[in-house]
Amino acid sequence: MIKKIKYWLAMVALLLPLAPLTAFAAYNDVTTDGTANIVLPSNSLSYKILSTSKAVYYKVNADGGSVDLSMDNGSLVELTSADKSSFTISNYGTCSISTSCGGESYAYVSCTGAQVVTVTMGAANTCSGGSTGGSTSGGSGGGGGGGATTPVAVAVTTPAPAPQPVVVVEEKPESGITFSGTPSAGLQPGDKMSFGYVYTHAGATMDVKIVRQILNSKGKTIRTSVLVVRKLAEGKVFSGQPVETILRGWAPGEYTMRVQVFNNRNLKTKLAENSFTFTVEKLKQKTFVKGDVTDSSSVLAFDPAGIEKIKTGVKLPTSFRLPYTYTNTTDKSQVIRMVRELVDGSGKVRTSSAGRWTMKPGEKDKSNPLQTISSSLSAGEYQVRIRALDFKTKEVLAENGVHFSVELR
């Protein structure tokens, strides 16, 4: 349910020391279908929560001068002050944040995980200077131009690469143990190997001991895990979903994951056994390989000289400047949300940052953000995509991108 939120806190200022006003809801359910207003009793100023905002809940604190934003993955909150009140953002963890001072002061918070962010509002005309941005994850944002803000991109960790497919051999497919999700490709040192197994018990009710072992190519046991399951009855099923880390000290080669089930009262009685093989490969380097620009004729254009300076064939992580311009070719002023995103080959957005640009008819503005390519990216195809959206309607007015790939070499 979409809820339009209006806090007229001046009417309840006397109650705030006893119970701060709070709106609770489900994940990202507190949204606005227009522009919601907050009036803080500490300074009697009005603040707007823009219609793009969505959060778990907003809470005005007992001090009457700050707001807690309960955020989750995908949460985004934007605030403005026509009185040019300053915004101070704290406790933002790995969230992307930015503030700016233009015709009105502006604050932006975007999160990819659970975080309670505090925004403190100052008196009228306390906002000064240009744009600021921040994040504990490093990098820089997509801002620039007239009144633009530049929050920092949040890196998203992805699993390590899985290169060429290999054959997985299940030794005893007819045993009482079956596997699922076994690795279908070679593994690199540092990778996490996850799989599932199911044991179906046959016979009298008993306590069983499940022994899981990894053996190297010489048959030597290099890791053992033990689990006891109490009172497993005839026909009952036990399922496991272990995760094993491939250690950097393991030599490249073929390894075996073996699962055995014993009667816990008589360990000489083996009830079931099965295993599968997997391959550990020599550690390879993730390499950045530059590709093409999506559209060289777009009104959102990359600087060719800047693109030429981007080094290719370098090891990850790497960073580079990405200079671009946007031109308002209309006869009306525009308020633009400029969004810079790292997008993988499936279209999933891995990192995102946004800025607010205010542009006159015919105006051309530029930005030169620092783009970081994290070593956590898997091998595959990607692009850094920049989009200009109408700030109010969210219509995409222009977009462009620089393509690249991550290769294992």
PyMOL commands that set and color helices and strands:
alter all, ss='L'
color gray80, all
select helices_A, chain A and resi 9-15+304-309
alter helices_A, ss='H'
color red, helices_A
select strands_A, chain A and resi 22-23+30-31+36-39+46-49+54-55+57-60+66-71+76-81+87-90+96-101+105-110+115-121+132-134+177-180+192-194+196-200+206-215+221-232+237-240+243-245+253-263+266-280+286-293+300-302+314-315+318-321+324-327+334-344+349-359+364-367+370-373+380-390+396-408
alter strands_A, ss='S'
color yellow, strands_A
deselect
rebuild
show_as cartoon
